[in-house]
Amino acid sequence: MKININIAVVGLGQVGIYLLNELNTKRKEIELKTGKKINVVAVSARDIKKKRQFKVNKNIFFKNPLDIFKSKKVDILFEAIGTSDGISKKVVETALKNKIHVITPNKALISKHGDYLAKLAEDNNVNLEFEASVAGGIPILRSIKEGLATNKISKVYGILNGTSNYILSEMENLNDNFSNILKKAQKLGYAEPGNPKLDLNGSDAFAKVRILSALAFNTKISKHKCLMQGIEKIELKDIEIANQLNLRIKLLGISELKNNELFETVHPCMVSKKSYIGNVHGVMNAVIIEGKPVGESILQGEGAGPGPTSSSLLSDLLSILRGNIKKPFGIPGSKRKSIKCYNVNNYVNSLYLRFEVKDKPGVLSTITNRLAKYKISIKRLIQTPNKKNNKATIVIITHKTTELNSKNCLSIFKKDKDILKFPILIRLYN
C-alpha cells in the first residue's frame, strides 16, 4: 500500500514556482526512490494573476497561507517567501506547532530565528530542513551534519554569494564597470530586478556564514556585530590593478575559531590567481572546510538561481520521506552553546590601499608618514600619474597589520584636501 504525503508550497517567486513544477513532474521518480506518493494540496502567493514561468492550479490556491492550516491536511510545507520576519516566520512557526515538517531556502529567517524554530521542530518531533539556504545546490549543510559529523572543524570559508561572484568575474572578463554588469546580472535573473542590495552589501553571504558557524561549531547562532562589507565600492580600476598584481578580487565569507572564540566576517579579498578560490568564476559558489582528521574538504557548485536551489529543496524532501527525523542543527538544541566573539580589532591582513590624489610634491610622503605612524609598513608601491588632469593614482600593498591600525590610520585621510576621495581598502587573503 502506497503512503500518500500531502505537500504545501508557500511563496511562488522564481524558486517557489520552479520547485512546484519539479514536484509535479518528478512525482514518479520520488515515489520510486522513497515509496511515498506526494500530492501538492495547497499553494499560496500574494497574487494568483501574476505572470509565472509555470502554471498554477487555481483550485488549490490560497491568498492567505495561514488559511491552509484550517482547511487542508498537510504533512510537509515548503516556505519560499524569503523574508526574515512577518508572514515567513508565522507560516513556519504555525506549521511546526501543527507537527508539519518544514523545508525552506530562507537564510534570512534561519540566521535570525533558527534557534527558536529548531526548538519548535525538536519539541514537535518534526524536521526543519534548510539545506538550500546556503550555497544553492551544494550539499554543504548535509556534509557538515552527516558526512563530517565526527570531525573537529576549525574553519569554514568560501564564496557564498553567486551574484557577487558573477559581477566580479564579468567585470574582469568584459573589462566593464560595476553598474553595467549589475544590469546584465538582473536581466539573467542572477540579481534581484528591484533591489539587489542584500546580495551586494554582504548581508546575504553573512546570513549564510552564521548558519555555517552554528553547524560547524555546534553553537547557537551568533548575534555578534561583526565585520561585513560588500562589493559596491569595487571599481573596474581595482580589478585591473589586481590583474597586474596576479591577483583577483573575491567576496569571501569566513567563519573560524580563534583561541576558542568565534570570528565571522564577510568582505572582498584579493586572492592569488593561482589559488583554488581565485579560480571559482561566474555564479559558482565554493565552500572550504578545514577540520581534523579530514584535513581540507572543498565543495563547489552553482549558488544562484532556482534550479540549484530546487535541487537542495528536493534533497531535503527525500530525506524526510525516507523517515530521517533529525535535529535541525545536527545535535540537540540544549547541547548547543553560545560562544564568545573574537575581537575584530585583532584581525590581521596585508592591505591593498588605493589613493586618488592631486599630482603635486609631498603628497606621497604625507601618505607614507601617516602609515608609518600607525606601524603600517609598505611592501609594494605603484604610482600612476594622470598628467592631463594633474592627478595620480597611488596603490600601496602593505605588510600585515591589524584591523585597528588600518581603521585608525585611514580615518585621518578624510580631512586631507590633496586626497580626492576616501581611500579604497581591500584585504589580501593569505
Sequence and secondary structure as in RCSB ss.txt:
>XXXX:A:sequence
MKININIAVVGLGQVGIYLLNELNTKRKEIELKTGKKINVVAVSARDIKKKRQFKVNKNIFFKNPLDIFKSKKVD
ILFEAIGTSDGISKKVVETALKNKIHVITPNKALISKHGDYLAKLAEDNNVNLEFEASVAGGIPILRSIKEGLAT
NKISKVYGILNGTSNYILSEMENLNDNFSNILKKAQKLGYAEPGNPKLDLNGSDAFAKVRILSALAFNTKISKHK
CLMQGIEKIELKDIEIANQLNLRIKLLGISELKNNELFETVHPCMVSKKSYIGNVHGVMNAVIIEGKPVGESILQ
GEGAGPGPTSSSLLSDLLSILRGNIKKPFGIPGSKRKSIKCYNVNNYVNSLYLRFEVKDKPGVLSTITNRLAKYK
ISIKRLIQTPNKKNNKATIVIITHKTTELNSKNCLSIFKKDKDILKFPILIRLYN
>XXXX:A:secstr
  EEEEEEEE  SHHHHHHHHHHHHSHHHHHHHHSEEEEEEEEE S TTS  SS   GGGEESSGGGHHHH   S
EEEE    SSHHHHHHHHHHHHTT EEE   HHHHHHHHHHHHHHHHHTT  EE GGGSSTT  HHHIIIIITTT
SEEEEEEEE  HHHHHHHHHHHHHT  HHHHHHHHHHTTSS SS  HHHHSSHHHHHHHHHHHHHHHTB      
 EE  STT  HHHHHHHHHTTEEEEEEEEEEEETTEEEEEEEEEEEETTSSGGG  TTEEEEEEEEETTEEEEEE
EE SSHHHHHHHHHHHHHHHHTT    TTSS GGG B   B  GGG EEEEEEEEEEE  TTHHHHHHHHHHHTT
  EEEEEEEEEGGGTEEEEEEEE  EEHHHHHHHHHHGGG TTB S  EEEEE  
